[in-house]
Amino acid sequence: MAYAGTSLTAQRSATIEAAAPGWDARLYDGLRARRIAPEACDALTRALGELGVEAEFLLVLVDAAPGAIRPTHSDGELFLWRLTSSLTRLVEASATLEMATQGYLTALEASYPGVAYIADSQRDDVWWPPFSGYAVRGEPLEARLRRCGYAYRHVVESRLPVHMEAILEQLALTLYALGSLPPAGIIPVSTLYHGLYALSSALHGDITPRHILAGSGDPRYPGALASVARLRDLDASGDTSLASDLVWARAQYAAIRDGRTSFGPAPLSAGDLSGARIDDARLLAAHAASEWGYIIGFLESLRRPA
């Protein structure tokens, strides 16, 4: 398998270092709060370290996908296999972090009475500067998998890109926060408390159940693991031809052009727009038409010889 002159390890510097340089070196000094037992500090340091490693791997994996100069279906399947394995490990790391965080926060509460109340009353008080967000460089996941032979519309239908966007955003924020962690004693204990609680609860209470494991019960959010399985089923049983993708995309574009209600790669129903102002609906339609135009242009480009 010919890869584009790079490896996941080599890709790390470009993907991670700019956002969270040296995050792992900050954990030990940042969590050594006075009056906290070394065991609680060590457990949280290990848990955050494990999570950080998994976060780095997943961010780099998706950023570098599919990894080959001229990707094949086998490259796409290898990527999905690695993605599934990484997400499974991330679930385990999330559970470990939740337990270690609760132990550490309990120790803080015992040593600093009232810290939980103060942290709860200052919900925006975290130690890291405002986060500007995260986006995978280059083409969207749908386009990358289309290059591997998966139907663009099947990737959209699987909901995998929706889940991965949320997962990667939170992982990038976590590394950014850890990369900003100052030595213990520099920030108020309440700020440390709330920041750790926010990171753990976002991952274990939202990302894992809603975007990885399908624990929300909402059919729009089947979870990334189920999305991968769904994509494989669609790939095995459906038409994956480029021509069928173009027919689909042109139909979506025509629906917007004719004033019908299908807006963008994740279509909205008429109910979604029922409360929108006319100007808002027009802007949404214009944006969706632009998105579908990009998709059609991308798909047509694949028909032309390289």
C-alpha positions as CSV (number, residue, x, y, z in Angstrom):
1,M,0.0,0.0,0.0
2,A,1.6,3.3,-1.1
3,Y,1.2,6.1,1.3
4,A,1.7,9.7,0.5
5,G,5.2,10.1,1.9
6,T,4.0,10.3,5.5
7,S,2.9,8.2,8.4
8,L,0.5,8.8,11.3
9,T,3.5,9.5,13.5
10,A,5.1,12.0,11.1
11,Q,1.7,13.7,10.6
12,R,1.4,14.4,14.3
13,S,3.5,17.5,14.3
14,A,1.4,19.3,11.8
15,T,-1.9,18.3,13.3
16,I,-1.3,18.5,17.0
17,E,1.7,20.6,17.9
18,A,0.3,23.8,16.7
19,A,-2.9,23.4,18.7
20,A,-1.6,21.9,21.9
21,P,2.2,22.0,22.2
22,G,3.6,19.9,25.1
23,W,0.3,19.2,26.7
24,D,1.6,15.9,28.2
25,A,4.4,17.7,30.0
26,R,1.9,20.0,31.8
27,L,-0.1,17.3,33.5
28,Y,2.1,16.4,36.4
29,D,2.8,20.0,37.5
30,G,-0.7,21.2,36.8
31,L,-2.5,18.6,38.9
32,R,-0.2,18.6,42.0
33,A,-2.6,20.7,44.1
34,R,-1.7,21.0,47.7
35,R,-3.6,18.9,50.2
36,I,-4.5,16.3,47.5
37,A,-3.3,12.8,48.0
38,P,-0.6,11.7,45.5
39,E,-2.7,8.7,44.5
40,A,-5.6,10.9,43.3
41,C,-3.1,13.1,41.3
42,D,-1.4,10.1,39.8
43,A,-4.7,8.4,38.8
44,L,-5.9,11.6,37.0
45,T,-2.6,12.2,35.4
46,R,-2.5,8.7,33.9
47,A,-6.2,8.9,32.8
48,L,-5.6,12.3,31.1
49,G,-2.4,11.0,29.5
50,E,-4.2,8.0,28.1
51,L,-7.0,10.1,26.8
52,G,-4.6,12.5,25.2
53,V,-2.8,9.8,23.4
54,E,-6.1,8.4,22.0
55,A,-7.2,11.9,21.1
56,E,-4.0,12.6,19.2
57,F,-4.2,9.3,17.3
58,L,-7.8,9.9,16.2
59,L,-7.2,13.5,15.2
60,V,-4.2,12.5,13.1
61,L,-6.0,9.4,11.7
62,V,-8.9,11.4,10.3
63,D,-6.7,14.3,9.2
64,A,-4.5,12.0,7.1
65,A,-7.3,9.8,5.7
66,P,-7.4,7.9,3.5
67,G,-3.5,7.9,3.5
68,A,-2.8,6.7,0.0
69,I,-1.9,8.8,-3.1
70,R,-4.6,7.0,-5.2
71,P,-6.8,5.4,-2.5
72,T,-8.6,2.1,-3.1
73,H,-11.5,0.5,-1.5
74,S,-9.1,-1.5,0.7
75,D,-7.6,1.8,1.9
76,G,-11.1,3.0,2.9
77,E,-11.8,-0.2,4.7
78,L,-8.5,0.0,6.6
79,F,-9.4,3.5,7.6
80,L,-12.8,2.4,8.9
81,W,-11.2,-0.5,10.8
82,R,-8.7,1.9,12.4
83,L,-11.5,4.3,13.2
84,T,-13.6,1.7,14.9
85,S,-10.7,0.5,16.9
86,S,-9.8,4.0,18.0
87,L,-13.4,4.9,18.9
88,T,-13.6,1.7,21.0
89,R,-10.4,2.6,22.9
90,L,-11.7,6.2,23.3
91,V,-14.8,4.8,25.1
92,E,-12.6,3.0,27.5
93,A,-10.4,6.0,28.1
94,S,-13.5,8.1,28.7
95,A,-14.7,5.8,31.4
96,T,-11.3,5.7,33.1
97,L,-11.1,9.5,33.0
98,E,-14.6,9.9,34.5
99,M,-13.6,7.7,37.5
100,A,-10.3,9.4,38.0
101,T,-11.8,12.9,37.7
102,Q,-14.5,12.1,40.2
103,G,-11.9,10.8,42.7
104,Y,-9.8,14.0,42.2
105,L,-12.7,16.3,42.5
106,T,-13.9,14.5,45.6
107,A,-10.4,15.1,47.1
108,L,-10.6,18.8,46.2
109,E,-14.0,19.1,47.9
110,A,-12.7,17.5,51.0
111,S,-9.6,19.7,51.2
112,Y,-11.2,22.9,50.0
113,P,-14.8,23.1,51.4
114,G,-17.1,25.1,49.2
115,V,-15.0,24.7,46.1
116,A,-17.8,22.8,44.2
117,Y,-20.3,25.6,45.0
118,I,-17.9,28.3,43.8
119,A,-17.2,26.3,40.6
120,D,-20.9,25.8,40.0
121,S,-21.6,29.5,40.3
122,Q,-18.8,30.4,37.9
123,R,-19.6,28.0,35.0
124,D,-17.6,30.0,32.4
125,D,-14.5,30.1,34.6
126,V,-12.0,27.7,33.0
127,W,-8.3,27.9,32.8
128,W,-7.9,27.8,29.0
129,P,-8.4,30.8,26.6
130,P,-11.3,30.9,24.2
131,F,-11.1,27.9,21.7
132,S,-11.5,28.8,18.1
133,G,-12.8,25.4,17.0
134,Y,-11.3,22.6,14.9
135,A,-11.8,21.5,11.3
136,V,-10.2,18.7,9.5
137,R,-7.8,20.0,6.8
138,G,-8.6,19.4,3.2
139,E,-11.7,17.6,1.8
140,P,-14.6,16.5,4.0
141,L,-14.9,12.9,5.1
142,E,-17.6,12.2,2.5
143,A,-15.3,13.2,-0.3
144,R,-12.4,11.2,1.0
145,L,-14.4,8.0,1.3
146,R,-15.9,8.7,-2.2
147,R,-12.3,8.6,-3.5
148,C,-12.1,5.1,-1.9
149,G,-15.1,3.9,-3.8
150,Y,-17.8,4.4,-1.1
151,A,-20.9,6.2,-2.4
152,Y,-21.0,9.8,-1.2
153,R,-24.7,9.6,-0.4
154,H,-24.1,6.4,1.7
155,V,-21.6,8.2,3.8
156,V,-24.1,11.0,4.3
157,E,-26.9,8.6,5.1
158,S,-24.8,6.8,7.7
159,R,-24.4,10.0,9.7
160,L,-20.8,9.3,10.3
161,P,-19.5,12.8,9.3
162,V,-21.9,14.4,11.8
163,H,-20.6,12.3,14.6
164,M,-17.0,12.7,13.7
165,E,-17.2,16.4,13.6
166,A,-18.5,16.5,17.2
167,I,-16.0,14.0,18.4
168,L,-13.0,15.6,16.8
169,E,-14.1,19.1,18.0
170,Q,-14.2,17.9,21.6
171,L,-10.9,16.0,21.4
172,A,-9.2,19.0,20.0
173,L,-10.6,21.2,22.7
174,T,-9.4,18.7,25.3
175,L,-5.8,18.8,24.0
176,Y,-6.0,22.6,23.7
177,A,-7.1,22.8,27.4
178,L,-4.4,20.4,28.6
179,G,-1.8,22.4,26.6
180,S,-2.9,25.5,28.5
181,L,-2.9,23.9,32.0
182,P,-0.7,26.0,34.3
183,P,1.3,24.7,37.2
184,A,-0.7,24.1,40.4
185,G,-1.2,27.2,42.5
186,I,-1.3,29.6,39.6
187,I,-5.1,29.4,39.1
188,P,-7.9,29.3,41.7
189,V,-8.8,25.8,42.9
190,S,-12.4,26.4,41.8
191,T,-11.1,27.1,38.2
192,L,-9.2,23.9,38.2
193,Y,-12.3,22.1,39.6
194,H,-14.7,23.4,37.0
195,G,-12.3,22.9,34.1
196,L,-11.7,19.3,34.9
197,Y,-15.4,18.7,35.5
198,A,-16.2,20.3,32.1
199,L,-13.8,18.2,30.1
200,S,-14.8,14.9,31.7
201,S,-18.5,15.5,31.6
202,A,-18.5,16.7,28.0
203,L,-16.6,13.5,26.9
204,H,-18.3,10.9,29.1
205,G,-21.7,12.5,29.4
206,D,-22.2,13.7,25.8
207,I,-19.6,12.6,23.2
208,T,-19.4,9.0,24.3
209,P,-23.2,8.2,24.7
210,R,-24.5,10.4,21.9
211,H,-21.8,10.4,19.2
212,I,-20.0,7.1,19.7
213,L,-22.3,4.6,21.4
214,A,-25.8,5.6,20.2
215,G,-27.1,6.0,23.8
216,S,-29.3,9.0,23.1
217,G,-32.2,7.1,21.5
218,D,-32.4,9.8,18.8
219,P,-32.4,8.1,15.3
220,R,-30.6,11.2,13.9
221,Y,-27.6,10.3,16.1
222,P,-27.0,6.5,15.8
223,G,-23.5,6.8,17.1
224,A,-20.2,6.6,15.1
225,L,-19.7,2.9,15.7
226,A,-23.2,2.1,14.4
227,S,-22.6,4.6,11.5
228,V,-19.6,2.7,10.4
229,A,-21.6,-0.6,10.4
230,R,-24.4,1.1,8.5
231,L,-22.0,2.4,5.9
232,R,-20.6,-1.0,5.4
233,D,-24.1,-2.5,4.9
234,L,-25.0,0.2,2.4
235,D,-21.7,-0.3,0.6
236,A,-22.3,-4.1,0.4
237,S,-25.9,-3.9,-0.8
238,G,-26.3,-0.6,-2.6
239,D,-25.2,1.0,-5.9
240,T,-21.9,2.8,-5.2
241,S,-21.3,4.0,-8.7
242,L,-20.3,7.6,-9.3
243,A,-23.2,8.0,-11.8
244,S,-25.7,7.2,-9.1
245,D,-24.1,9.7,-6.7
246,L,-24.4,12.4,-9.4
247,V,-28.1,11.6,-10.0
248,W,-28.7,12.0,-6.3
249,A,-26.8,15.2,-5.9
250,R,-28.4,16.8,-8.9
251,A,-31.8,15.9,-7.6
252,Q,-31.0,17.6,-4.3
253,Y,-29.8,20.7,-6.1
254,A,-32.9,20.8,-8.3
255,A,-35.1,20.5,-5.2
256,I,-33.6,23.7,-3.7
257,R,-33.6,25.5,-7.0
258,D,-37.3,24.7,-7.4
259,G,-38.2,25.9,-3.9
260,R,-38.7,22.4,-2.3
261,T,-37.4,21.6,1.1
262,S,-34.1,19.7,1.0
263,F,-31.3,21.8,2.3
264,G,-27.8,20.6,2.2
265,P,-26.1,17.2,2.6
266,A,-28.1,16.7,5.9
267,P,-31.6,17.6,4.6
268,L,-34.0,19.6,6.6
269,S,-37.7,19.0,6.7
270,A,-40.3,21.7,6.1
271,G,-40.9,21.6,9.9
272,D,-37.3,22.7,10.4
273,L,-38.1,25.9,8.6
274,S,-41.6,26.5,9.8
275,G,-40.5,29.0,12.4
276,A,-37.8,30.6,10.3
277,R,-38.2,34.1,8.9
278,I,-38.4,34.4,5.1
279,D,-35.0,36.1,4.9
280,D,-33.4,33.4,7.1
281,A,-35.0,30.6,4.9
282,R,-33.6,32.3,1.8
283,L,-30.1,32.5,3.2
284,L,-30.3,28.9,4.3
285,A,-31.5,27.8,0.8
286,A,-28.7,29.8,-0.8
287,H,-26.1,28.3,1.4
288,A,-27.5,24.8,0.8
289,A,-27.5,25.4,-3.0
290,S,-23.8,26.4,-2.7
291,E,-23.0,23.2,-0.8
292,W,-24.8,21.0,-3.3
293,G,-23.0,22.8,-6.2
294,Y,-19.7,22.0,-4.5
295,I,-20.7,18.4,-4.2
296,I,-21.7,18.1,-7.8
297,G,-18.5,19.8,-8.9
298,F,-16.5,17.4,-6.8
299,L,-18.3,14.3,-8.2
300,E,-17.9,15.5,-11.8
301,S,-14.2,16.1,-11.2
302,L,-13.8,12.4,-10.4
303,R,-15.1,11.5,-13.9
304,R,-12.3,13.3,-15.6
305,P,-9.0,11.5,-16.1
306,A,-6.3,12.4,-13.5
